[in-house]
Amino acid sequence: MKLDVGAFEKTIHWLAEKADYADIRMGESLSNSLLMKDGKIQEIKTGHDTGIRVRVLNNGSWGLAYTSNPSKIDEIAEKAFKLSERVGGDVEMAPYPSIVDRTGSEARIPPSTVPVEDKKRTLLEVHDAASIDKIISTTINYVDSETKTIFFNSEGSFIESEEVRVALFLNTVASDGLQIQMGHDNIGGCHGFEILEREDLEMISRETSKKAVRLLSAHSPPSGKFTILADPKLTGVFIHEALGHATEADLVLQDDSILKDRIGERIGSKNVKIVDDPTMDAFGHYHYDAEGVKASPTTLVEDGILKSYLTSRETAQRLGLEPTGNARSIVSENPIVRMSNTYLEPGDWNFEEMIEDIEYGIYLKGSRGGQVDTGKGIFQFNAAESFLIEDGEIKEPLRDVSLSGNITETLKRVDAIGSDFKMNIGFCGKAGQTVPVGDGGPHLRVREVMVGGSG
């Protein structure tokens, strides 16, 4: 990013003399996306964006201004300052030391160096491998991004960081002439194009299509309370959606979390440990959050006890907690509390041990979405694929399976956690902003979960 850093330092010093707090965040990103439908490229997009956000806190109120033109830094700084003076408020920020640092990406093959023809060839290989018998359509979305960010604040922080991400999303449609079913999978990470080169794309594509074909002959599920075994993908979705959002401090402060005022209370079985960790090698990785707080792991639940919430500097001050480094945003917006990589830590059960004493239950794999009410503490998820379990053996495939219940009561019914582990990739939306996240965990066994057909 070719910017006049001296000019920005002058602006932040001017703001420091006039306001209680100020920060400037600048981002430059290169992005590419390709869409392939049934083996033919439908769309290729390339983007180059630059943005600068100034945020000012004065007398308890925020002022925020944004521009894509670096020469207007003084203009938007003045605007943000004036906005902060309009109304008195009660905003305070938890103290945090100033940091001067520069971090880079570990991407081995920056996606911008890969010719678009090579990317198209990779997508075509995925399409060809996925086009097995009874598959009538494939859709493949590829995205990559390279982002450079500079952060200043009036407390003396100056942080430069880089992030590179690559992701591929595959959807397949199977039909037997009477009905259609879908398969879905994704691949990606916070690295370069080597993410795709080191994966067995042929196997992943073929298995995604086999899943869709299996669903054509699957049966409707039984309804009632059953022992369920969730695969790592569904475990991750449950941990992110049901538990993770409920630990976000802004929702806690808005009385929209079942976990309000429950730190120190048991909310799960004694073997449940849940962590949010932006430092791990996963899709939600970052070195510093949007307020210049250094990323670090946060243990949310340990031994079934709620230990912490995820916080920004503002929400940490309100709750009397330490900032956890979970203030995230796109450059033009005010940071809000967001997850990064949220997961259930593995236990010591192997898959055979987890399934062998289930007399009658259901094995659920993947997710087709669902709903969570963090305020009421209830959830409903739809599994992508499911199987009946009888006498410790996986039997007939099931389709349109949903599970529902109370978040904490379900966590308390966890009685076995697998020794395997897998992280998933995704994008999480909140307050109109979307950020990359990871979620995951091991296989998870839960007793007496309400199961039914999702239609």
C-alpha positions in Angstrom: 0.0 0.0 0.0 1.6 3.2 -1.2 0.4 5.8 1.3 1.9 8.9 2.9 2.3 7.5 6.4 3.6 10.8 7.6 0.4 12.5 6.6 -1.6 10.0 8.6 0.6 10.3 11.6 0.0 14.1 11.5 -3.7 13.5 11.4 -3.8 11.1 14.3 -1.7 13.5 16.4 -4.2 16.3 15.7 -7.0 14.0 16.8 -5.2 12.9 19.9 -5.0 16.6 21.1 -8.7 17.2 20.5 -10.5 13.9 21.3 -10.5 11.3 24.0 -9.5 8.6 21.6 -9.1 8.2 17.8 -8.0 5.5 15.4 -7.4 5.3 11.6 -7.6 2.1 9.7 -6.7 1.7 6.1 -7.1 -1.4 3.9 -6.2 -2.3 0.4 -7.4 -5.6 -1.1 -7.1 -7.6 -4.3 -9.9 -10.1 -4.9 -10.9 -12.6 -7.6 -13.9 -14.8 -8.0 -14.9 -17.4 -10.6 -18.3 -19.1 -11.0 -18.5 -22.3 -13.0 -21.9 -23.9 -13.8 -22.0 -27.3 -15.4 -18.5 -27.1 -16.7 -18.8 -23.6 -18.2 -17.5 -20.4 -16.7 -20.4 -18.0 -16.0 -18.6 -15.2 -14.3 -15.1 -13.9 -13.6 -14.7 -10.9 -11.2 -11.6 -9.0 -10.2 -11.6 -6.3 -7.6 -9.1 -3.8 -6.2 -10.4 -1.7 -3.3 -8.8 0.9 -1.0 -10.6 2.3 2.0 -9.8 4.5 5.0 -11.8 4.8 8.1 -11.4 7.4 10.9 -13.1 6.7 14.2 -13.2 9.3 17.0 -14.4 8.9 20.6 -15.3 12.2 22.4 -17.3 12.7 25.6 -18.6 9.1 25.4 -19.8 9.3 21.7 -18.4 7.8 18.5 -17.9 9.7 15.3 -17.0 7.7 12.2 -16.1 8.7 8.6 -14.9 6.8 5.6 -13.2 7.6 2.2 -11.6 5.7 -0.6 -9.3 8.7 -1.4 -6.2 9.0 0.8 -5.9 12.7 0.0 -9.1 13.3 2.0 -7.8 12.0 5.3 -7.9 15.5 7.0 -11.5 16.0 5.7 -12.9 12.8 7.0 -10.9 13.2 10.3 -12.6 16.6 10.8 -16.0 15.0 9.9 -15.5 12.2 12.4 -14.5 14.6 15.1 -17.6 16.8 14.6 -19.9 13.7 14.6 -18.4 12.7 17.9 -19.3 16.1 19.5 -22.9 16.0 18.5 -24.3 13.9 21.3 -23.0 13.0 24.7 -22.8 9.3 25.5 -21.5 6.8 27.9 -19.0 4.9 25.8 -15.7 4.0 27.5 -12.9 1.7 26.3 -11.0 -0.8 28.3 -7.3 0.1 28.6 -4.9 -1.6 26.2 -1.2 -1.0 25.6 0.1 0.5 22.4 1.6 -1.9 19.9 4.0 -1.3 17.0 4.3 -4.3 14.8 4.4 -5.6 11.3 3.0 -9.1 10.3 3.0 -10.9 7.0 1.2 -13.7 5.4 2.5 -17.3 5.2 1.0 -17.8 1.7 3.4 -19.7 -0.5 1.6 -19.1 -3.8 -0.2 -15.7 -3.7 -3.4 -16.2 -5.7 -2.7 -13.0 -7.7 0.3 -14.8 -9.3 -1.8 -17.7 -10.5 -3.1 -17.2 -14.1 -6.8 -17.2 -14.5 -6.5 -20.1 -16.9 -5.0 -22.2 -14.2 -7.9 -21.4 -11.9 -10.4 -22.3 -14.6 -8.6 -25.6 -15.2 -8.8 -26.4 -11.5 -12.6 -25.7 -11.5 -13.0 -27.9 -14.6 -11.2 -30.8 -12.9 -13.6 -30.4 -9.9 -16.6 -30.5 -12.3 -15.3 -33.5 -14.2 -14.7 -35.5 -11.0 -18.1 -34.5 -9.6 -20.0 -35.5 -12.7 -20.8 -39.1 -11.8 -24.0 -41.0 -12.7 -27.3 -39.3 -11.7 -25.6 -35.9 -11.2 -27.4 -33.4 -13.4 -25.7 -30.2 -12.4 -22.7 -28.8 -10.7 -21.9 -25.3 -9.4 -18.4 -24.3 -8.3 -17.6 -20.9 -6.7 -13.9 -19.9 -6.3 -12.8 -16.9 -4.3 -9.5 -15.5 -3.2 -8.3 -12.3 -1.5 -5.1 -10.6 -0.6 -5.5 -7.8 2.0 -3.0 -5.3 3.5 -4.1 -3.3 6.5 -2.5 -0.4 8.4 -3.8 0.7 11.8 -2.9 3.8 13.8 -4.4 5.0 17.1 -4.0 8.0 19.4 -2.4 5.8 22.0 0.6 5.2 19.9 -0.2 1.9 18.1 1.0 1.4 14.5 0.3 -2.0 13.0 0.8 -3.3 9.5 -0.7 -6.7 8.6 -1.4 -8.9 5.6 -3.9 -11.7 5.1 -4.4 -14.1 2.1 -7.3 -16.4 1.7 -8.4 -18.9 -0.9 -11.7 -20.9 -0.9 -13.7 -23.2 -3.2 -17.3 -24.1 -2.8 -18.9 -27.0 -4.6 -22.6 -27.8 -5.0 -23.9 -30.8 -6.9 -27.5 -31.8 -7.8 -28.6 -35.5 -8.3 -31.8 -36.7 -9.8 -33.5 -40.0 -10.4 -36.2 -38.5 -12.6 -38.7 -38.2 -9.7 -36.8 -36.0 -7.2 -33.6 -34.0 -6.7 -31.1 -34.0 -3.9 -28.0 -31.8 -3.3 -24.5 -32.3 -2.1 -22.2 -29.6 -0.8 -18.6 -29.3 0.3 -15.9 -26.6 0.6 -12.1 -26.3 0.8 -10.1 -23.3 1.8 -7.8 -21.6 4.3 -5.8 -18.5 5.2 -3.0 -19.4 2.8 -2.4 -19.1 -0.9 -3.3 -21.2 -3.9 -1.3 -24.1 -2.4 -4.4 -24.8 -0.3 -6.1 -26.3 -3.4 -2.9 -27.9 -4.8 -2.4 -30.0 -1.7 -6.0 -31.3 -1.5 -7.3 -34.4 -3.2 -9.9 -32.4 -5.2 -10.9 -35.4 -7.3 -11.8 -37.4 -4.2 -13.6 -34.5 -2.5 -15.7 -33.8 -5.6 -16.6 -37.4 -6.1 -17.6 -37.9 -2.5 -19.8 -34.7 -2.6 -21.7 -36.1 -5.6 -22.0 -39.6 -4.0 -23.6 -37.9 -1.0 -26.3 -36.3 -3.3 -26.9 -39.6 -5.0 -27.3 -41.5 -1.7 -30.0 -39.0 -0.6 -32.1 -40.1 -3.6 -32.8 -43.5 -1.9 -32.8 -42.2 1.7 -35.8 -42.6 4.0 -37.6 -40.1 6.1 -36.4 -40.0 9.7 -38.1 -41.2 12.8 -39.3 -38.4 15.2 -38.6 -38.2 18.9 -35.7 -38.1 21.3 -32.6 -40.0 20.3 -28.9 -40.4 20.9 -27.2 -38.5 18.1 -23.7 -38.7 16.8 -22.6 -35.5 15.0 -19.7 -35.4 12.6 -17.0 -32.7 12.9 -18.8 -30.4 10.4 -22.1 -30.4 12.2 -20.3 -30.1 15.6 -18.6 -27.0 14.3 -21.8 -25.4 13.0 -23.5 -26.2 16.4 -20.6 -24.7 18.4 -20.5 -21.6 16.2 -24.2 -20.8 15.8 -25.6 -22.0 19.1 -22.8 -21.3 21.6 -20.5 -18.9 19.9 -22.9 -16.2 19.1 -24.3 -16.3 22.6 -20.9 -15.5 24.0 -20.5 -12.3 21.9 -20.5 -9.5 24.5 -22.6 -7.1 22.5 -25.4 -9.6 22.4 -24.9 -10.1 26.1 -25.2 -6.4 26.8 -28.3 -6.2 24.6 -30.0 -8.9 26.7 -30.0 -11.1 23.7 -28.0 -14.0 25.1 -29.0 -16.9 27.2 -25.5 -16.7 28.7 -25.9 -13.3 30.3 -24.7 -13.2 33.9 -23.7 -16.8 33.8 -19.9 -16.7 33.8 -18.8 -19.4 36.3 -21.9 -21.4 35.8 -22.1 -24.9 34.4 -23.6 -24.9 31.0 -22.3 -28.2 29.6 -21.0 -31.6 30.7 -17.7 -31.8 32.4 -15.7 -32.8 29.3 -16.8 -29.8 27.2 -14.1 -27.3 26.3 -14.9 -24.6 23.7 -12.3 -22.2 22.4 -12.2 -19.2 20.0 -8.7 -18.8 18.5 -7.8 -16.3 15.7 -4.2 -17.4 15.9 -4.7 -20.9 14.7 -4.1 -22.0 11.1 -7.8 -21.8 9.9 -10.0 -19.6 7.8 -10.8 -17.1 10.5 -7.1 -16.3 11.2 -5.8 -12.8 11.9 -2.9 -11.3 13.9 -4.7 -8.2 15.3 -8.3 -7.3 15.4 -9.8 -4.0 14.0 -9.0 -2.2 17.2 -5.3 -3.2 17.3 -5.7 -5.8 20.0 -3.4 -8.7 19.6 -5.1 -12.0 18.6 -5.0 -14.7 21.3 -7.1 -17.8 22.2 -10.1 -17.3 24.4 -11.4 -20.2 26.4 -15.2 -19.8 26.4 -16.1 -23.0 28.2 -13.9 -25.3 30.2 -15.0 -28.5 32.1 -18.5 -27.4 31.1 -18.2 -24.1 33.0 -18.7 -20.8 31.1 -15.4 -18.9 31.5 -15.6 -15.8 29.3 -17.3 -13.8 26.6 -15.8 -12.5 23.4 -15.2 -8.8 23.7 -14.2 -5.6 22.0 -12.5 -2.8 24.0 -15.9 -1.1 24.5 -17.8 -4.2 25.6 -14.9 -5.4 27.8 -15.1 -2.1 29.7 -18.8 -2.4 30.2 -18.5 -5.9 31.5 -15.4 -5.5 33.6 -13.5 -7.9 31.4 -10.2 -7.9 29.4 -10.4 -7.3 25.6 -10.2 -10.6 23.8 -9.3 -9.3 20.4 -12.6 -10.1 18.8 -13.5 -6.6 17.4 -13.8 -7.2 13.6 -15.2 -5.2 10.7 -14.7 -4.4 7.1 -12.6 -1.2 6.8 -15.6 1.1 6.3 -17.6 0.0 9.3 -17.4 0.3 13.1 -15.8 -2.8 14.6 -18.3 -5.2 16.3 -17.7 -8.4 18.4 -17.2 -11.3 16.1 -16.0 -14.9 16.3 -12.8 -16.1 14.6 -12.1 -19.8 14.7 -14.5 -21.4 17.2 -14.3 -25.1 18.1 -14.9 -27.9 20.5 -11.7 -29.4 21.7 -11.3 -33.1 21.0 -11.6 -35.8 23.7 -10.3 -39.3 23.8 -13.0 -41.5 22.2 -12.5 -43.1 18.8 -15.4 -43.5 16.4 -16.0 -47.2 17.0 -16.3 -46.6 20.8 -18.7 -43.8 20.3 -21.1 -45.8 18.1 -20.8 -49.3 19.5 -23.2 -48.8 22.5 -25.9 -46.9 20.6 -28.8 -49.3 20.3 -31.0 -46.9 18.3 -29.9 -43.5 17.2 -28.9 -41.2 14.3 -25.6 -40.3 12.8 -25.7 -36.7 11.3 -23.2 -35.3 8.9 -22.8 -31.8 7.7 -25.3 -28.9 7.8 -28.0 -27.5 5.6 -28.5 -24.4 7.8 -30.9 -23.7 10.6 -32.0 -21.2 13.1 -30.8 -20.0 16.5 -32.4 -17.7 19.1 -29.5 -16.7 21.3 -31.9 -14.8 23.6 -34.1 -17.7 24.3 -31.3 -20.2 24.0 -32.9 -22.5 21.5 -31.7 -23.9 18.1 -32.9 -25.9 15.1 -30.4 -27.3 12.6 -30.9 -29.4 9.4 -28.3 -32.1 8.7 -26.9 -32.5 5.2 -26.9 -36.3 5.4 -27.9 -38.8 8.1 -28.0 -42.5 8.8 -29.9 -44.7 11.2 -27.8 -46.4 13.9 -29.0 -49.8 15.2 -27.1 -52.0 17.6 -23.9 -50.1 17.1 -23.9 -50.2 13.3 -24.6 -47.6 10.7 -27.7 -48.6 8.7 -30.0 -47.0 6.1 -29.5 -43.4 4.9 -32.0 -40.8 6.1 -32.9 -37.4 4.6 -34.4 -34.1 5.7 -33.3 -34.7 9.3 -33.5 -31.8 11.8 -32.4 -31.6 15.4 -33.6 -29.0 17.9 -33.4 -28.1 21.6 -32.0 -25.8 24.3 -28.4 -24.8 23.9 -27.2 -25.4 27.4 -29.3 -28.5 28.1 -27.9 -30.1 24.9 -24.4 -29.3 25.9 -25.1 -30.9 29.3 -26.2 -34.1 27.6 -22.8 -34.5 25.8 -21.5 -37.9 26.9 -18.7 -38.6 24.4 -16.3 -36.4 22.5 -14.2 -37.9 19.7 -10.4 -37.8 19.4 -10.5 -36.7 15.8 -10.6 -33.0 14.8 -11.5 -31.0 11.7 -12.0 -27.3 11.0 -14.5 -26.0 8.4 -14.5 -22.7 6.5 -17.3 -20.2 6.1 -18.4 -16.6 6.1 -20.5 -15.2 9.0 -22.9 -12.3 8.7 -23.8 -9.9 11.5 -25.2 -6.3 11.4 -24.7 -6.2 7.7 -21.0 -7.2 7.8 -19.5 -10.4 6.6 -16.2 -11.8 7.9 -14.4 -15.1 7.2 -14.6 -17.6 10.1 -13.7 -21.2 10.9 -15.6 -23.6 13.1 -15.0 -27.2 13.9 -14.3 -30.0 16.4 -14.5 -33.8 16.6 -17.3 -36.3 16.4 -19.8 -35.5 19.2 -22.3 -37.8 20.9 -25.3 -36.4 22.7 -28.1 -38.2 24.5 -31.8 -37.4 24.2 -31.9 -34.9 21.4 -35.1 -34.0 19.7 -35.0 -35.2 16.1 -37.5 -34.9 13.3 -38.0 -34.3 9.6 -37.2 -30.8 8.4 -39.6 -31.1 5.4 
